[in-house]
Structures are given as structure tokens and as C-alpha cells.
Amino acid sequence: MSELFFVSYFVLWGLVLVGAAAIIQLFKRTAQPMRGETIRKDILAESERGIPAGQVFPKSELASINKGIMPLQGSAADTVLLITSVACQACEGIYTHIPAFLRKNPGLKLALLIDGAEEEIRDKLGRFELDVPVYAIQPYDFAELSITVFPFGYYLRNDGTVAAKGVVSAPEHLELLMKHKDRAWKAAG
């Protein structure tokens, strides 16, 4: 009886190990892109969403809660709009990189459009020591601005046309936004 027990015990453990190996292989296979599909690190996520490139942004100016009126059309500089929410944890990752981005791109304007109550927005401004124009948006603005995901960025030419767009949650994404505006401009011209 004890020999039968030991044999069945080893067979059972053998089956467990084979099953575990099969599951690991399955996870490895599903984590890889499908055959012929590549993961593009040079494309902003969700860049197909939002206002189409080449169209004029629906607002010609923004009345910020901290810096007055900011024109988006007919200004001397291009503008980056970062659309975030006070409730968005992923959005907080980009706030700390804004000063360095502006130092690297001194001829560029940047504004934050933040979903939330003005008091919460001012709290975020203070917490992250942000010195950029901030516009408070509400859920009724989402449709007009074609916002379906946070944090989202638009690169606007000085005439107010959308040159590039996509999810912007890291400094690399800000750089991709800059690259894409150049690509979109060359493709259109």
C-alpha cells in the first residue's frame, strides 16, 4: 500500500509541475504581440481620439483661473494643452515634469485644463507649484473638447489648429507630442 501511495504522490506532483509550466508558457505567449503586430513606442496612445488633426480647436481663448485670458488663435506661439482631472492619479505624474518641459521649449505656451472644483484645482496648483495658466473645465465641456480619457494633450499651432494629440502621462509622451506635431505638419504640407 505504501509503494502505491508514493508512486501516486510523485505522479501527482509531476502533473502539477507540467500544468504549471503549461500555464507559464500560455501567459508568456499572450503577453507577446500577435504575429505581425508590433508595439509602437513612437506613437501616443489614443491619438485617434480627440479633435482631428488639422481642425481648429473649438475655443479661441481660455479664461484661466490664475492668469487671465489666454488666446489660442492668432498668438505668436504654439500651445500645448494638457487636459487632466483632480480625481486622476495618472495625471499627477505629468505635473512635476511641466517646468522642465517649458525650460526645454521656451517659445511654447502651455496651459492646463483641469476637470474639478476650482478649490481642488487651486490646491493641486499649490501642491505641485505650477505656474502655468489653468482653466477649470466641467463634464459638459468634454463633448466640445472631444475628451474621453485623462490625461490628454493637444498641440495647437498658433492659428489654433490641432497638430498632434494623445494621452500624455509621462515626460516621454510630451516629447512624442512635439515629434508628432512636426510629422503632422510635414504630412499636411
C-alpha positions as CSV (number, residue, x, y, z in Angstrom):
1,M,0.0,0.0,0.0
2,S,2.8,2.5,0.9
3,E,4.5,1.9,-2.5
4,L,1.3,2.7,-4.3
5,F,1.0,5.9,-2.2
6,F,4.5,7.1,-3.1
7,V,4.1,6.4,-6.8
8,S,0.8,8.2,-6.9
9,Y,2.3,11.1,-4.9
10,F,5.1,11.5,-7.4
11,V,2.8,11.2,-10.4
12,L,0.5,13.9,-8.9
13,W,3.5,16.3,-8.3
14,G,4.7,15.6,-11.8
15,L,1.3,16.6,-13.2
16,V,1.2,19.7,-11.1
17,L,4.7,20.8,-12.4
18,V,3.7,20.1,-16.0
19,G,0.5,22.1,-15.5
20,A,2.4,25.0,-14.0
21,A,4.8,25.0,-16.9
22,A,1.9,25.0,-19.4
23,I,0.3,27.9,-17.7
24,I,3.5,29.9,-17.6
25,Q,4.0,29.3,-21.4
26,L,0.4,30.4,-22.0
27,F,0.9,33.7,-20.1
28,K,4.2,34.3,-22.0
29,R,2.5,33.7,-25.3
30,T,-0.4,36.0,-24.6
31,A,1.8,38.8,-23.3
32,Q,3.6,39.0,-26.7
33,P,2.1,40.8,-29.6
34,M,0.2,38.8,-32.1
35,R,2.2,37.6,-35.1
36,G,2.9,40.6,-37.4
37,E,1.8,43.1,-34.8
38,T,4.4,45.4,-33.3
39,I,4.3,47.6,-30.2
40,R,5.0,51.1,-31.4
41,K,6.8,53.2,-28.8
42,D,6.8,56.2,-31.2
43,I,3.0,56.7,-31.2
44,L,1.0,58.4,-28.5
45,A,-1.8,56.2,-27.0
46,E,-5.3,57.2,-28.0
47,S,-4.0,59.5,-30.7
48,E,-7.0,58.6,-32.8
49,R,-9.3,60.2,-30.2
50,G,-10.0,63.9,-29.8
51,I,-10.4,66.7,-32.3
52,P,-8.9,65.6,-35.6
53,A,-5.5,67.0,-36.6
54,G,-5.9,69.9,-38.9
55,Q,-9.1,71.1,-37.4
56,V,-9.4,74.3,-35.4
57,F,-9.7,73.9,-31.6
58,P,-13.2,74.8,-30.6
59,K,-12.1,77.5,-28.2
60,S,-10.3,80.6,-29.5
61,E,-9.2,81.7,-26.0
62,L,-9.3,80.4,-22.4
63,A,-10.2,82.4,-19.3
64,S,-7.8,80.9,-16.7
65,I,-8.5,80.9,-13.0
66,N,-5.0,82.2,-12.3
67,K,-3.5,84.1,-15.3
68,G,-6.3,85.9,-17.1
69,I,-7.3,85.4,-20.8
70,M,-5.0,83.2,-22.9
71,P,-5.6,83.4,-26.7
72,L,-5.3,80.1,-28.6
73,Q,-5.7,81.6,-32.1
74,G,-3.6,84.3,-33.6
75,S,-0.9,84.2,-30.9
76,A,2.8,84.3,-31.6
77,A,3.5,80.9,-30.1
78,D,2.2,77.4,-30.4
79,T,0.3,76.0,-27.4
80,V,0.3,72.7,-25.6
81,L,-2.9,71.9,-23.7
82,L,-2.8,69.2,-21.1
83,I,-6.3,68.1,-20.1
84,T,-6.4,66.4,-16.6
85,S,-8.7,65.8,-13.7
86,V,-8.3,66.4,-10.0
87,A,-9.5,62.8,-9.5
88,C,-7.0,61.3,-11.9
89,Q,-4.0,59.7,-10.2
90,A,-2.2,59.2,-13.6
91,C,-2.5,62.9,-14.3
92,E,-0.3,63.8,-11.2
93,G,2.7,62.1,-12.9
94,I,2.9,64.8,-15.6
95,Y,2.6,67.8,-13.3
96,T,6.1,67.6,-11.9
97,H,7.6,67.5,-15.5
98,I,5.9,70.7,-16.7
99,P,8.6,73.2,-15.5
100,A,11.4,71.2,-17.2
101,F,9.4,70.8,-20.4
102,L,8.8,74.6,-20.5
103,R,12.5,75.3,-19.9
104,K,13.4,73.0,-22.8
105,N,10.8,74.6,-25.0
106,P,10.9,78.4,-24.1
107,G,8.9,79.6,-27.2
108,L,5.9,77.4,-26.4
109,K,2.9,78.2,-24.3
110,L,1.4,75.5,-22.0
111,A,-2.0,75.5,-20.3
112,L,-3.8,73.0,-18.1
113,L,-7.4,72.3,-18.5
114,I,-8.4,70.6,-15.3
115,D,-11.8,68.9,-14.5
116,G,-12.8,69.6,-11.0
117,A,-13.9,72.2,-8.5
118,E,-11.9,75.4,-8.5
119,E,-10.8,74.9,-4.9
120,E,-9.4,71.5,-5.6
121,I,-7.7,72.8,-8.7
122,R,-6.0,75.6,-6.8
123,D,-4.9,73.0,-4.2
124,K,-3.2,71.0,-7.0
125,L,-1.6,74.2,-8.3
126,G,-0.1,74.9,-4.9
127,R,0.9,71.3,-4.2
128,F,2.8,70.9,-7.4
129,E,3.9,74.5,-7.5
130,L,2.6,75.0,-11.0
131,D,2.9,78.5,-12.6
132,V,1.0,78.0,-15.8
133,P,-2.4,79.1,-16.9
134,V,-5.1,76.8,-15.6
135,Y,-8.7,76.6,-17.0
136,A,-11.3,74.8,-15.0
137,I,-13.4,72.5,-17.2
138,Q,-16.6,70.7,-16.3
139,P,-18.2,67.5,-17.6
140,Y,-20.3,69.5,-20.1
141,D,-17.0,70.7,-21.8
142,F,-15.9,67.1,-22.5
143,A,-18.0,66.7,-25.7
144,E,-16.9,70.0,-27.2
145,L,-13.3,69.3,-26.5
146,S,-13.6,65.6,-27.5
147,I,-12.3,64.4,-24.2
148,T,-12.8,60.7,-23.4
149,V,-9.6,59.9,-21.4
150,F,-7.3,61.7,-19.0
151,P,-4.6,62.9,-19.1
152,F,-4.9,64.0,-22.7
153,G,-2.7,66.5,-24.6
154,Y,-3.3,68.7,-27.7
155,Y,-0.5,70.5,-29.5
156,L,-2.1,73.6,-31.2
157,R,-0.4,75.7,-33.9
158,N,-0.5,79.4,-33.4
159,D,-3.6,79.6,-35.6
160,G,-5.5,77.3,-33.3
161,T,-5.3,74.1,-35.4
162,V,-4.7,70.8,-33.8
163,A,-1.3,69.5,-34.9
164,A,-0.9,66.5,-32.5
165,K,-2.8,64.8,-29.7
166,G,-2.9,61.8,-27.5
167,V,-2.5,60.5,-23.9
168,V,0.3,62.4,-22.1
169,S,1.1,60.9,-18.7
170,A,4.9,61.0,-18.8
171,P,7.7,63.2,-20.0
172,E,8.4,60.9,-22.9
173,H,4.8,61.5,-24.0
174,L,5.4,65.3,-24.1
175,E,8.4,64.7,-26.3
176,L,6.2,62.4,-28.6
177,L,3.6,65.2,-28.8
178,M,6.4,67.5,-30.0
179,K,7.5,64.9,-32.6
180,H,4.0,64.3,-33.8
181,K,3.3,67.9,-34.4
182,D,6.3,68.0,-36.7
183,R,5.1,64.9,-38.5
184,A,1.6,66.1,-38.9
185,W,2.7,69.4,-40.2
186,K,5.0,67.8,-42.8
187,A,2.3,65.4,-43.9
188,A,-0.2,68.2,-44.3
189,G,2.2,70.4,-46.2
